[in-house]
Every structure is written in C-alpha cells, then in structure tokens.
C-alpha cells in the first residue's frame, strides 16, 4: 500500500508545491480578518480537496494500468483514503513550519498564531468528512461523472451557508439556545460523541467504497 | 509443458454485446494469436483474464490458479501490453519505473535498462511527450522486465511502424525459447501471426469460432477460386464465406479435403491465410 501512497505523492508533486504558495496567499489575505480562527482548517481542507480531486482525474485514465499490476483493489481504495490524510499531515507540517519558524525568523509586520491541537483535530475531522463523502462517489461513479456531483454539492453548500446566516439573523434565540445546550455538555463528552459519529461515517464510507470498487468494471 | 492459461465457459453480458461460452487453452512454450474483427470480444476477454471486469459465468485459471482468488500472485507473473498507453502523462519514464517497480517481486533493473537502451527511450521525458510508438515500446519494456511467465498483448502492433513490429515479433520469438513462458497476442493484423503464432483462437460476435494449432487450421481450410457456373445450391453449402463477382467466385471451404474432392481439377484450390479465414468467416456470402 505504501507504493500506492508514494505513487499518489509523485503524481501530485506539483500540486503539493502549489499548495505552499496557496497557503502564503491565504495567510496574508486573511491575516487580519475574522476568518483567522479558521484559516489553518480551511488551508488544510482546500489542499486535500485540490490534491485528491486532481489525483483521481489522473487515476481515472490510469485505472487499467494500476489494476493490472499485482495489487488488490482493496489496497487501492485504502491507499486513497490514507493518501488524503498524508496530504493533510503534510499541509499541517508546512503550516507549522511557516507560522512557527519561517515567518517569525523573517520578522514580518504581521504575527500569526501558532498551530493548535484544535486546528489539527479540526483539519483531520474535515479531511475524514471530505473522504467520507468523496471517495464512495468516486469509486462508484468514476472521475468523470463525479464532477457533476461535486458541482451540485458545492452549490448546496453555498445555499446552506446562506440558510445558516438567515437562521442566525432571523431566529437568533434558536441559535443561542443550541449553542448554550452544546456548552453545557462537557468538552470531553462532546469530543467523544463527535469522534464516534465521524468514525461511524468514515467506516461506512470506507466499506461502501471497497464494495463499489470491487464490483466495478474498468 | 503445463497449462499456462485455461478459460472455460466464460461469459460476460453487456447491453448489446455478450461474450458467450469462451473456451481457450494455452500451454507454456507457445504463442497464441487471438484474432477477430473490432468489437468481437478480444479486449473483453483480456480484461476478464486480468480481472479488470467481473465475469458472469465460467472460470479462468492462470498458471493453474484462479485469476480472482489469487489475483496478486497471478498478475505478478503476467506482463501486459495494451493497445493504448495508460501511464501517468505528467511523469517521466524514470518516475513511472519508480512507481511500477515495487509492485513486482521479480523486477530486474538491468533487464529494464537494456530494453530502454535498445528501444532508445528518453528516460527524462514525460510520458505525454512520447510518441505512440515510444509509449508502446515503454509498455513492452515494463512487460518484459519482471520475468513474466505469461505475456498478454492487446493489439500491440496497431499503429506501429513495420520495423518495430518486426523487432517486437523477434522479441516474442526469443521469449518463447524459454519453454516455461507463453504469449497471448491479440490482433487484427493477422500477418503478424502468420510469422510467429503456434495456435490461433478466432473470436467473432463474442463467440469462439475456432481455436486450434495454426498449421492445423491452415490445412483444414481451403481457398477455392473458380467460375460462377461451378456453383449450385449444394456446393455453396461447402463454403464458410463466398465472394462472387462477374469474373468468378472465391470461397473459403471449411474442409479442404472435401473441397478437393468436389472441385478437384475444375477450380484452383489454395491454402488460405489467416486473413482469408477471418475475412470470409466475418463477411459470409457477398457479392463484390
């Protein structure tokens, strides 16, 4: 399986380099905005999204080559999920290096907060959620058809954001009630529940992907 | 000699096309030509052998092993060359090798290097910068660099220049000197097979028309040429395919001995080529 992860990194190396420039752009543009709290999370998820979606485009064409090599389809699926986390880890590492070491040594006029455990947990949870949604569709439908689904999801997400803003604006008491209810739950309990739900979603996604790819004609 | 490939009653159904009851058997030490017109089912059969598509019925055993249950072991001993290049366009030849090499336990770097030099392939060039012929040569270099026991080729010569086609055929003839190896060579350029194939399997509309030793097939069939007035309803039944024109007829008889008995002295009887057999079988009776 390591071969397959190395393969993913090799075919995506130019996007990995591009991701570093993308981070610099994000950090400096949003350095003083209210998004600063989420900037590392967005940077990691955007990187994972960009690299994973472009990698599967390449794999779609090369699926016959890959599946003619002595490797099981299960391994190909597992490696795809692992690769996404490797990209997330690499992105986190670059962010840690930039904000913890490179930016301070350059004595820039802007200060960046250090990477926290919360950022790392959020980025990994986001990566797990992205994998859970994206890979079953990819392994079932293939790279060409998933583009349309992606577009639909993207439009839905934008609409959902609008609805969320409306909810906060017109029914603030409901949002406050919900947030207070969440705050009353101890942090460890909340974290455990979220982790369990995420794990259940992730494992279901993995099983669906394994089954879908196993039965797919190439 | 051992059975290197055994396909029994293999079926696969698609809307509009079905591969039905395919039976093929190849012993080590031989080259089998797999012929048929486009869309006959050659690539589907090869995809089924490689477990790229799911079979609906039948069994495939490679080196005596089930090709699905033991797929990793089976594929580790197969060298494959497909009609198109499925390499990653953005990678160089060296990077592609870095990806493919670790999958094979028996990968042989010096052998790969020797093919790269022999085929004059530029290792620093990206795959997308290579010509079709170069990509085919690269596929061949990969297929031959891990001491594969079965080489499967799907239309490898289409689009190649005659010089490299000849090199390829020589290479295959060399491989088969080692009697533990076998080659399944799918093509519609039957002249390639006239030179090197030991066995021929002919597939048409998803069914095997014939599968036997090449020499047996060429001796079994006969090409008959004569005047149209020789033909009557009964004699027409002798032919698999018949081409009639105002100058006379040319027909492929499925039984050469019977053709000699019926037409001896009155018509010209020749040994057909594989192309004749394929053409007449596919086209049947027609007027030129």
Interface residues (C-beta under 8 A of the other chain):
Chain A: X3 X6 X7 X10 X11 X14 X58 X61 X62 X63 X64 X65 X67 X68 X69 X70 X71 X72 X215 X217 X218
Chain B: X47 X50 X51 X52 X53 X54 X71 X72 X73 X74 X75 X76 X78 X80 X82 X86 X87 X88 X89 X90 X91 X95 X98 X99 X100 X102 X103 X104
